[in-house]
Amino acid sequence: MNRYKNYRIFAILLICVAFTSCKMLAPVEKPEPTSMPDAYVSSKDTVNSATIKWKSFFPDKNLQDLIDIALKNNQELEMTLQEIEIARNDIRVKKGMLLPMISAGASAGVEKVGRYTSAGAGDASTEMTPGKEVPEVLQDYALGLHAVWEVDIWKKLRNAKKAALTRYLATVEGKNFVVTNLVAEIANSYYELLSYDNQLDIIQQTITLQKNAFDIVKAQKDAGRANELGVKKFEAEVLNSQSREFQIQQQIKETENKINFLLGRFPQPIERDKTAFVTEIPQQIQAGIPSQLLTNRPDIKQAELELFATKCDVKAAQAEFYPSFTINGGVGFNAFKTSYLFTSPESLVYNLVGDLTAPLINRNAIKAEFNKAKAEQIKALYNYQKTILNGYVEVSNELSNIKNLEQFYDLKNKEVQSLTTAIDASNELFKSSRADYFEVLMTQRDALESKLELIEAKKEQFNAVTNVYRALGGGWN
């Protein structure tokens, strides 16, 4: 009767512990989720350029070859792949914790107990066989298996495994995000290199024009139709353009080295066709609708998976407050002589123990871990919302940039055409002394700046298209 009474008291105690634990676990507070706009502009067309594979989006064969090399050799991408391997092994660790831990062991030893002890007195009064006492010095041999298994009653271990699996999937999305940025960075650097090549050509062509004008003004000075001031002005303009030529050459070198670094190789010439920069037209972008960012952008999917993993962490931390049930067992053979070791059932030993334990006093560490898990979950939720907002803003900015750059490029192209015509007119007027050297200099200078700005605008057009492709979530497939 007393035994049943003790069991009842023990059960009531466990119920009280569980009730107290549940009462202390406050729910995780969640901010209101951010709702996305229906469209970037008035159009709600669902066709999205992010679904285009990068090899189709970037038709330049030289650029395709560079991206292919980078995807094989880039160090940052290789480090990300190792993070995936780390996460994959973490899943194996968590999965293993759900299974019994079984170990095998063997031991050999010797023991002598005091005669005036309970064990010694018992051995002295015991006969191993009729007429043969137990010796004072005994050997001890053992061979067997031992198992420990925590029964996952509250799904603590399963939630830990689920969190590890989710974080593995998040690292895969993280790798995709690295690929997206890597493809975009190489493309932007490639178009920047092409723009420098074309700027260098323009400067060299301008130097030729300036030298011709310089020769004319020197001839006019010799004929008494110009003075030393005009000669020096033209000479200074030639020298200024020649100095800019070396600046552009340095920028070309640095951009080539930047691309080589992204490709994971030492500096070497970059294969490219600079004429394609002038003739090629940037891709037409279809932005789709904002909600497609949730499925197309790897960083948003990564943030979503990280949020789910923190929810699993909170559930696992909650389970630490509840009683845990562990089963310990073993089976094997034990004897004081090797010839008796496998004698059954005399040498057979086994044990089976079930432990039910629950934290009662000084649970501050468990509370701290639980509160930490809650804070991590709320942090992950804010990060998820921030990532979505950042994605929308990036797309919105680049779409606006593309539209404005189209207008800017058209106007700048007309300006270049006008100034190119003006150069020919000023040279003819200067030869016939109907225009002074200052007008020729200013016309050449304005034409040079305008042509360089036109090339820069073309590069920005390519970069804007590349950036909106990246912002939409394209480039990793």
C-alpha positions in Angstrom: 0.0 0.0 0.0 2.9 2.4 0.9 4.4 1.6 -2.5 1.3 2.8 -4.4 1.2 5.9 -2.2 4.8 6.7 -3.1 4.1 6.3 -6.8 1.1 8.7 -6.5 3.2 11.3 -4.7 5.9 11.0 -7.4 3.4 11.4 -10.2 1.8 14.5 -8.6 5.3 16.0 -8.2 6.1 15.5 -11.9 2.7 17.0 -12.9 3.5 20.1 -10.7 6.9 20.4 -12.3 5.5 20.2 -15.8 2.7 22.7 -15.0 5.2 25.2 -13.4 7.5 24.8 -16.5 4.6 25.5 -18.9 3.5 28.5 -16.9 7.0 30.0 -17.1 7.2 29.7 -20.9 5.9 32.9 -22.3 4.9 32.8 -26.0 7.3 34.4 -28.5 6.1 37.8 -29.4 5.9 38.3 -33.2 5.8 41.7 -35.0 3.2 42.2 -37.7 4.5 40.8 -41.0 5.3 43.3 -43.8 2.9 43.3 -46.7 4.4 43.7 -50.1 3.0 46.1 -52.8 1.1 44.5 -55.7 3.5 45.9 -58.4 6.7 47.9 -58.9 4.9 50.2 -61.3 1.4 50.1 -62.8 2.0 46.9 -64.7 1.2 43.6 -63.0 2.8 41.4 -65.7 4.1 38.2 -64.1 6.8 37.5 -66.7 10.1 37.7 -64.8 13.7 38.0 -66.1 15.0 36.3 -63.0 14.0 32.9 -64.5 16.4 33.4 -67.4 19.6 31.4 -67.0 22.7 33.6 -66.8 24.2 32.1 -70.0 21.1 33.3 -71.9 21.0 36.6 -70.2 24.7 37.5 -71.0 25.2 36.6 -74.7 28.8 37.7 -74.8 30.9 34.5 -75.2 34.0 36.1 -73.5 31.9 37.1 -70.5 30.4 33.6 -70.3 33.8 32.0 -70.3 34.9 34.3 -67.4 31.9 33.4 -65.3 32.4 29.7 -65.9 36.0 30.0 -64.6 34.8 32.0 -61.6 32.2 29.4 -60.7 35.0 26.8 -60.5 37.8 28.7 -58.9 36.4 31.6 -56.8 37.6 31.3 -53.2 34.6 32.8 -51.5 32.4 30.4 -53.3 34.6 27.5 -52.3 34.3 28.6 -48.6 30.6 28.7 -49.0 30.6 25.1 -50.2 32.5 24.1 -47.1 29.8 25.8 -45.0 27.3 23.5 -46.7 29.5 20.5 -45.8 29.6 21.7 -42.2 25.8 22.0 -42.1 25.4 18.6 -43.7 27.5 17.0 -41.0 25.6 18.8 -38.3 22.5 17.1 -39.5 24.3 13.7 -39.0 25.2 14.7 -35.5 21.6 15.6 -34.6 20.2 12.5 -36.3 22.6 10.3 -34.3 21.4 11.8 -31.0 17.9 10.3 -31.7 19.4 6.8 -31.8 20.7 4.7 -28.9 24.4 5.2 -28.2 25.9 1.7 -28.1 29.4 1.0 -27.1 31.5 -2.2 -26.7 34.1 -2.7 -24.1 36.5 -5.2 -22.6 38.5 -5.0 -19.4 40.9 -7.1 -17.4 42.2 -6.4 -13.8 43.2 -7.8 -10.5 41.7 -7.1 -7.1 42.4 -8.0 -3.4 39.9 -7.0 -0.8 40.6 -6.8 3.0 39.7 -9.9 5.0 38.0 -7.8 7.6 35.6 -6.2 5.2 32.1 -7.4 4.3 33.4 -8.5 0.9 36.5 -10.2 2.3 34.5 -12.0 5.0 32.0 -13.2 2.5 34.7 -14.5 0.2 36.5 -16.3 3.1 33.3 -18.2 4.0 32.6 -19.1 0.4 33.8 -22.2 -1.5 34.3 -22.0 -5.2 34.1 -25.7 -5.4 33.8 -28.2 -2.5 37.0 -27.9 -0.4 38.4 -24.9 -2.4 38.0 -21.4 -1.0 37.9 -18.2 -2.9 41.5 -16.9 -3.2 42.4 -13.6 -1.6 43.7 -12.2 -4.9 41.1 -12.4 -7.7 41.5 -11.5 -11.4 38.6 -9.8 -13.2 37.6 -10.2 -16.8 34.7 -8.5 -18.6 33.4 -8.3 -22.1 30.1 -6.7 -23.1 27.9 -4.0 -24.7 26.4 -0.9 -23.1 23.7 1.3 -24.5 22.2 4.7 -23.5 19.1 6.1 -25.2 17.3 9.3 -24.4 13.6 8.8 -25.3 12.6 12.0 -27.2 9.2 12.4 -25.4 9.0 16.2 -25.9 10.5 16.2 -29.4 13.6 18.1 -28.2 16.0 16.1 -30.3 13.7 16.0 -33.3 13.4 19.8 -33.2 17.1 20.1 -33.0 17.5 17.8 -36.0 14.9 19.8 -37.9 16.7 23.1 -37.1 20.0 21.5 -38.4 18.3 20.4 -41.6 16.8 23.8 -42.1 20.1 25.5 -41.6 21.7 23.2 -44.1 19.0 24.3 -46.7 19.8 27.9 -45.7 23.5 27.4 -46.5 22.5 26.1 -49.9 20.5 29.3 -50.5 23.5 31.2 -49.2 25.7 29.6 -51.8 23.1 30.5 -54.5 23.2 34.1 -53.2 27.0 34.1 -53.5 26.8 32.8 -57.1 24.2 35.6 -57.9 26.5 38.3 -56.6 29.6 36.8 -58.2 28.0 36.6 -61.7 26.8 40.2 -61.4 30.1 41.5 -60.1 32.0 39.8 -63.0 29.6 41.2 -65.5 29.8 44.7 -64.1 33.6 44.6 -64.0 33.6 43.2 -67.6 31.5 46.1 -68.9 33.6 48.5 -67.0 36.7 47.2 -68.7 35.0 47.5 -72.1 34.1 51.1 -71.3 37.7 51.9 -70.4 38.9 50.4 -73.7 36.5 52.6 -75.6 37.4 55.7 -73.5 41.1 55.0 -74.3 40.3 54.9 -78.0 38.4 58.2 -77.8 41.3 59.9 -76.0 43.8 58.6 -78.5 41.6 59.9 -81.4 41.2 63.2 -79.6 45.0 63.5 -79.2 45.4 63.0 -82.9 42.9 65.9 -83.6 44.6 68.1 -81.0 48.0 67.4 -82.5 46.7 68.4 -85.9 45.3 71.6 -84.5 48.6 72.2 -82.7 50.5 71.9 -86.0 48.2 74.3 -87.6 48.6 77.0 -84.9 52.4 76.6 -85.1 52.3 77.1 -88.8 50.1 80.2 -88.3 52.5 81.6 -85.8 55.4 81.2 -88.2 53.2 83.0 -90.8 52.5 85.8 -88.2 48.8 84.9 -88.0 49.0 83.5 -84.4 50.9 84.2 -81.2 52.9 82.2 -78.7 49.9 82.1 -76.3 47.8 80.1 -78.7 50.7 77.7 -79.4 51.2 77.0 -75.7 47.5 76.6 -75.1 47.2 73.9 -77.8 50.4 72.2 -76.5 49.0 72.1 -72.9 45.8 70.6 -74.2 47.7 67.8 -75.9 49.8 67.1 -72.8 46.6 67.0 -70.7 45.0 64.4 -73.0 48.2 62.3 -73.0 48.2 62.3 -69.2 44.6 61.1 -69.1 45.6 58.3 -71.5 47.9 56.9 -68.8 45.2 57.2 -66.2 42.8 55.1 -68.3 45.6 52.5 -68.9 46.0 52.2 -65.2 42.3 51.8 -64.7 42.3 49.1 -67.3 45.0 47.2 -65.5 43.3 47.4 -62.2 40.0 46.2 -63.6 41.7 43.3 -65.3 43.3 42.4 -62.0 40.0 42.7 -60.2 38.3 40.2 -62.7 41.3 37.8 -62.4 40.9 38.0 -58.6 37.2 37.0 -58.8 38.3 34.2 -61.1 40.7 32.9 -58.5 43.8 33.3 -60.7 46.9 35.5 -61.0 46.8 38.6 -63.3 46.7 37.9 -67.0 45.1 39.6 -70.0 41.3 39.4 -70.2 39.9 38.2 -73.5 37.3 40.7 -74.8 35.8 42.4 -77.9 35.6 46.1 -77.2 33.6 46.8 -80.4 30.7 44.7 -79.0 30.3 47.3 -76.3 29.2 50.0 -78.7 27.0 47.7 -80.9 25.4 45.5 -78.2 22.1 46.6 -76.8 21.4 45.9 -73.1 18.8 43.2 -72.3 15.2 44.2 -71.9 14.1 43.6 -68.3 10.8 42.1 -67.2 10.4 42.7 -63.4 7.3 40.6 -62.8 5.5 41.3 -59.5 7.1 41.9 -56.0 5.8 38.7 -54.5 8.0 36.7 -56.9 11.0 37.9 -54.9 10.0 35.5 -52.1 10.7 32.5 -54.4 13.4 34.0 -56.7 15.9 35.7 -54.4 18.2 33.3 -52.5 18.9 35.7 -49.7 15.2 36.0 -48.9 14.7 32.2 -49.0 17.8 31.9 -46.8 16.4 34.4 -44.3 13.1 32.5 -44.3 14.8 29.2 -43.6 16.9 30.8 -40.8 13.6 32.0 -39.2 12.1 28.5 -39.3 15.3 27.1 -37.7 15.0 29.5 -34.8 11.4 28.4 -34.3 12.7 24.8 -33.9 15.4 26.1 -31.5 12.7 27.7 -29.3 10.7 24.4 -29.2 13.9 22.5 -28.3 14.7 25.0 -25.6 11.2 24.7 -24.2 11.6 20.9 -23.9 14.6 21.4 -21.5 12.1 22.4 -18.8 10.3 19.1 -19.0 11.3 15.8 -17.5 13.7 13.7 -19.6 13.5 9.9 -19.8 16.8 8.0 -20.4 17.2 4.2 -20.7 20.6 2.7 -19.8 21.3 -1.0 -20.4 24.1 -3.5 -20.8 24.8 -7.1 -21.4 28.0 -9.1 -21.4 30.1 -11.7 -19.5 32.1 -11.2 -16.3 34.4 -13.8 -14.5 37.5 -14.0 -12.5 39.1 -16.5 -14.8 39.2 -16.5 -18.6 38.1 -20.2 -18.8 34.8 -19.2 -17.0 34.3 -16.0 -19.0 31.8 -17.4 -21.5 30.1 -19.9 -19.1 26.4 -19.2 -19.3 24.4 -18.4 -17.3 26.9 -18.2 -14.5 29.1 -15.5 -16.1 26.3 -13.7 -17.9 25.6 -10.2 -16.6 23.0 -7.6 -17.7 21.3 -4.5 -16.4 18.5 -2.2 -17.5 17.7 1.1 -15.8 15.2 3.8 -16.7 15.9 7.4 -15.4 13.3 10.1 -15.3 14.8 13.5 -14.3 13.5 17.0 -14.3 15.1 20.3 -13.3 13.7 21.7 -10.0 16.1 24.2 -8.5 18.5 26.7 -10.1 17.0 26.6 -13.6 18.4 30.0 -14.5 20.7 28.5 -17.1 17.7 26.8 -18.8 15.7 30.0 -18.7 18.6 32.0 -20.2 18.9 29.5 -23.1 15.1 29.7 -23.7 15.1 33.5 -23.6 18.1 33.5 -25.9 16.3 31.3 -28.4 13.3 33.6 -28.3 15.4 36.6 -28.9 17.1 34.8 -31.8 13.7 34.0 -33.3 12.5 37.6 -33.2 15.9 38.8 -34.6 15.5 36.3 -37.5 12.0 37.6 -38.1 13.2 41.2 -38.3 16.0 40.1 -40.6 13.5 38.3 -42.9 11.4 41.4 -43.1 14.5 43.6 -43.7 15.7 41.3 -46.5 12.4 41.5 -48.2 12.3 45.2 -48.0 15.8 45.5 -49.2 15.1 43.3 -52.2 12.1 45.4 -53.2 14.0 48.7 -52.8 16.9 47.4 -54.9 14.6 46.4 -57.7 12.7 49.7 -57.6 15.9 51.7 -57.7 17.4 49.9 -60.6 14.2 50.0 -62.6 14.1 53.7 -62.2 17.8 53.9 -63.0 17.2 52.0 -66.3 14.4 54.3 -67.4 16.4 57.5 -66.6 19.6 56.2 -68.2 17.7 55.6 -71.4 16.7 59.3 -71.6 20.2 60.4 -70.5 21.9 58.3 -73.1 19.7 59.5 -76.0 20.3 63.1 -75.1 24.0 62.6 -74.6 24.3 60.9 -77.9 22.7 63.9 -79.7 25.1 66.2 -77.8 28.1 64.1 -79.1 26.8 64.3 -82.6 26.4 68.1 -82.4 29.9 68.6 -80.9 31.5 66.3 -83.5 30.1 68.4 -86.2 31.2 71.5 -84.3 34.8 70.3 -84.3 34.9 70.0 -88.0 33.3 73.5 -88.4 35.7 75.1 -85.9 38.8 73.6 -87.6 37.7 75.0 -90.9 36.9 78.4 -89.5 40.3 78.4 -87.6 42.2 77.6 -90.8 40.6 80.6 -92.5 41.1 82.8 -89.5 37.4 83.2 -88.9 37.6 81.6 -85.4 40.2 82.0 -82.8 42.2 79.2 -81.0 40.1 79.5 -77.9 36.9 78.4 -79.7 38.7 75.4 -81.2 40.1 74.4 -77.8 36.8 74.6 -76.0 35.0 72.7 -78.8 37.5 69.9 -78.7 37.5 69.8 -74.9 33.6 69.7 -74.8 33.5 67.0 -77.4 36.0 64.9 -75.5 34.1 65.1 -72.2 30.8 64.5 -73.9 32.1 61.3 -75.7 33.6 60.0 -72.4 30.3 60.7 -70.6 28.4 58.8 -73.4 30.6 55.8 -72.9 30.1 56.0 -69.2 26.4 56.2 -69.7 26.5 53.1 -71.8 28.4 51.2 -69.1 25.9 52.4 -66.5 23.1 51.0 -68.7 24.7 47.6 -68.8 25.4 47.7 -65.0 21.8 48.8 -64.2 20.4 45.9 -66.3 22.8 43.5 -64.6 22.0 44.9 -61.1 18.2 44.6 -61.6 18.7 41.0 -62.9 20.6 40.2 -59.7 18.0 42.1 -57.5 15.2 40.1 -59.0 17.0 36.9 -58.0 18.6 35.8 -61.3 22.0 34.5 -62.0 22.3 31.5 -59.6 20.7 28.9 -62.0 
